[in-house]
C-alpha cells in the first residue's frame, strides 16, 4: 500500500479532480432533462465494462468493449442539444471574460442603440390586455438560423407595430419576433422547445420555447403570458417574472447598456 501511494503523482491527483469536475459539469448540464437517465445508463455500462475487464471475463469484455467503442458516435447523436448548450456556455463565458476584453472583435453588440422604450411600452400594453407575445433580443449572435424559420419584416421598432404583429387575428402572431440591430428583423419564427422535465406546469409553449432557444443561443427572450398577462424574461435557459415597473431596467442590465 505504501508503494502504491508513493506512485501516485500530482498529475494523477489533478487528473482525478479534472474528471470529477467534468462529471459534475455534465450532471449540472443534464439535470432536469430526459437525457439524464441515458447518461446514467451509459456510465453504468462503462463501469460494468471496467469491472468485467478487471475480472478477465473475456466474452463480456469483448461485447461491452464493442458497444463502448461505437458509443461515441451515438453520444453525439443523442446528446446533440446538450453538447451544443455546453459549447455555447463555454463560448459565452469566453466572450464575457478576459479573453473578450483583450480581443474586442469577439464581442458582437448588436443592440447597443436598441429602442428599449418602444419594446417596454409594447410589452406593458400587451400585458394589460393579456395578449400573448414572444420577443427575442439578440446579444452576441444574430440568430440567423432562427430568423430563417420565420417571415422577414425588416422594419423600424415601434410599439404599435409590435402590438399589431402579436394581435391574435394577425397572420404573424403565432411564433417569435426577432429584434436585432435595432430593427424588427422577422416574425412568426419557430423555436426549439426545451426538453427540461422540471419546468413548472403553469408555463405554456411560449415559455418553453423561450427557455429552449436561450439554452442554445445568446439572446434575451421576453414572454407575455396570454393567461395571466405576466411578463417573463428568459436568459441562458433560466426564466423569471419581471414586474412591469422593472422591465426597462432588467433589459438594460441584461444588455449591459
N, C-alpha and C positions, 0 to 999 in steps of 0.2 A: 504493500500500500504506500510505503514511503517513496519507493522508486516511481510508482505511478504518479504520485503527487508532484514529485520533482520534475517529471517530464511535461507537466502542464505549464505552458509558457504564457506570457502576457497576451500574445496573439490568439491563443486558444480561448482565453477568457473574453477577449474582445470579440472573437467570432461568435461565442455563445450569446453575448449581450446583443450583438447586431441581429442574430437570428431571432432572439426573443423580442427585440424591438420590431422586427419585420412582422412577426406573427401578431403582435399586439396591434400594429398598424392595420393589418388585414382584418383583424377582429373588429376594430373601430369602423373600418370601411364597410364591412359586410353586415354589421349588427343591425337588426331590424329588417333585413331583406330576405327574400326567399333563397338567395344564393348561400346563406349561412349554413343551411343544412347540407348542401352539396359540398361546401368547403370542409365541414367536419367529416363527412364521409370520405373525402379524398385523403385527409390527414390520417384517418383511421386505417385506410388501405395501405398508406405508406408505412405506418408504424408496424402493421402486421407483416408487411414485406420485409422490413428490417429484422423483425423477430424470427420469422421462418428462415431468413438468411443466416442469422446467428446460430440457429439450431440445425443448420445444414440440411434442411428439408428441401431437396433439390427440385422436386416437381412443383411444389407450391411457389418456390423462389422463382422458377422459370416463368410460371404463369403470371404471377403478380409483377415480375420484372418486365414482362412484355406489356402489361397493362400500363405500368408507370412510364415506360419508355415512349408510348404514344399519347400519354395523358397530357403532355404539354400543349399539343395542338388542341385537344379537347378543352383544356383550361381556357385558352384564348377565345374559343368559340362561346363557351358557357359564360365566362366572366367578362365578355367584351364591354358591357356598360360599366362594370366595376373597375376594370383596367383603365378605361377612358377617364373615369372620375378620379382615379388615383393619379394618373399622369397630369390631369388638369389641376389637381390640388398642388402637386409639386411645382408645376409651371406658374401657377398663380402666386405661390409663396416666393418663387424666384423673382417674379416681377415686382412684388411688394417689398422685397428685401434689398440688401446692399448691392446685389448684382444689378438690379434695375437702376439704382442710384448712380452707379458708375457708367452704365450703358443706357442712356436715356431713350435710345431707339427701341428698347424692348417694351416700352410702355406706349399704349395707344389710347390716348384720352379723347374719345370721340364725342363726348358730351360736355366739354368744358363750358360752352356757351348755351347750355340747354335752357329752354324756356320752361322753367320749373313752375312758374305761376300758372300758366295755362293748363299744365298737366295736373297740378294740385286742384285747381278750380273744377276741372272736368271730373276728377275723382270724387270730390266733395258733392258736386251736383248729382252724380250718378248714385252716390251713397244715400243721399236724401230720398231718392225715389226708388231705391233698391233695384237699380239697373245693373245687371252683371257686366263685368269688364275684366280683361286681362291684358296688361300693357307691359312690354319688355323694354327696358332701357339698357342699351349696350354700354359696356365698360371697356375691357381690354381685348375684345374681339368683336367682329362685325355681324356675327350670326348669319353668315351668308347661306349656310345650309338650311336654317330655319326660314329665312326670307324666301328662299326658292320654293317653299311649300305653299306660299300664300299668294295674294293678289297685290301687285305693285301699286302703291299710292303716290309716293314721292311728292308730298305736299307739306306746306308750312304748318307748324304746330298751332292749333287754336282750339280752345275748349269747346266751341260749338261743333267743330268737325269731329273731335274725339267722341263727343256725346252722340252725334248722329251716326257714326260708324257702329257704335255699340247699341243703338236703338234696336229693340227686339224685332222689328219688321225690316231692318236693314239687311241686305244680302251679305254684308261683310261682318255682321255682329258675332257670328259663331267662329271662335278661334282667337288667336292672339294678335295684337298690334305691336309692330316693331318700331321703336324710335331710336334713330342714330344720326349723328352729325346734325342734331337739332332739327330733324325733319321726320315726318311720319313716313317711313320707308315702305311698309307693307301692312296688310291686314288679312284677317282670316287665315293666319298661319297655323299649321298643325304642329303640336308639340309632343314630345315623348312623355308619357305618364310615368310617374315614379313607381317603382316596384317595391318600395318600402312597405313592410307589413305593420308598422307601428304608427301609421298616420291616423289620427283620431277620425272616427266615423262621420263626424259632422262636416268634414271637409268634402266638397264635391270634386267633380272632374277638373274644374278650373284650378282649384288649389293644388290638386295632384299633378296637373300639367305644369304649373308654376314651379313646384318642387322638383319635378323631373328635369325640366330644362335648365334650372340653375345648378343641378348636380353636375352637369357636364359642360356648362358654358359659364363664362364670366359675365353675368348680367344681373340686373335687378328686375324682379317681377312684382308688379302691383296688381292686386286682385280685389275687385269689388264684389262682394257676395250678393247674389240675387235673392237669397232667402232672408238675410239679416241686414244687409246694407253695410256690414263691417268692411273696413279696408285693411288688407293684409299686405305685408312686404315679405318677399322671399329672396334670400341670398344664400348661395352655396348649399342649397337644399334645406335650409332652416327657415321656418315660417313664423311670423309673429304679427299680432294685431297691432295696428297703429291708430292712435287717437287722431281724429281729424285736425285738431289744432297742432299736432306734432308732425304731420305728414311732410310738409316742406322741409323742415329741419332734418327729418330722417333721410330724405332723398339727398340733400346736400351732404350729409355725413357719409352716406354710402359712396357718393361720387367724389368725396373729398374735395369739394369746391370751396 
